């Protein structure tokens, strides 16, 4: 099972972020469920592992990945960054940035026999 964040984050004049897009659950049979309840998302996320930590800068169109813990990467124009590898997801933008496209994927850990 995978929990997929496919969101666009844009910063308002006051500095807060506005998110548009979808967060959805993909089960083992590839059935998709759109999730809008943030409590349910946080509950599911707590039981899963981060397996994909990527953002795309809306200014320079660079797609940047953070591969390991404390692996801070900036886009080529310097307007956004991503960090954390697969341990955690942390990202940000400069004040005048157009924003970022977030692609975070959490997966159910494989069970050992």
C-alpha positions, 0 to 999 in steps of 0.5 A, spaced: 500 500 500 502 507 498 500 513 500 502 518 495 502 526 496 501 529 489 501 537 491 502 544 488 505 548 494 504 556 493 506 561 498 501 567 499 503 574 501 503 573 508 508 567 508 503 561 509 503 555 504 496 554 500 496 546 497 492 544 491 492 537 488 491 530 491 493 525 496 491 518 495 492 511 497 494 506 492 492 499 495 496 492 492 491 491 487 492 498 484 485 501 486 486 508 488 482 512 493 482 520 494 483 522 501 481 529 503 481 528 511 488 530 514 487 526 520 486 520 516 492 521 512 497 523 518 494 516 521 496 512 515 503 516 514 505 514 521 504 506 519 508 507 513 515 509 510 517 514 506 520 511 499 520 517 495 522 525 497 522 529 491 520 536 489 519 540 482 521 548 482 515 552 479 521 557 477 526 553 473 523 546 473 528 542 476 526 536 479 530 535 485 531 529 490 533 528 497 537 521 497 539 521 504 538 524 511 541 531 511 542 531 504 540 538 503 539 540 495 537 546 492 534 547 485 539 551 480 535 558 481 536 557 488 528 558 489 527 552 493 530 546 497 529 539 499 532 535 505 531 529 509 532 523 504 528 517 506 528 519 514 523 525 513 521 530 508 523 537 509 522 543 504 522 550 503 522 556 498 524 563 498 519 568 499 518 570 491 518 563 489 512 561 484 512 554 489 513 547 488 510 541 486 511 535 491 511 528 490 512 524 496 510 517 497 509 513 503 509 505 503 507 500 507 514 496 510 515 489 507 513 484 512 519 479 514 517 472 514 
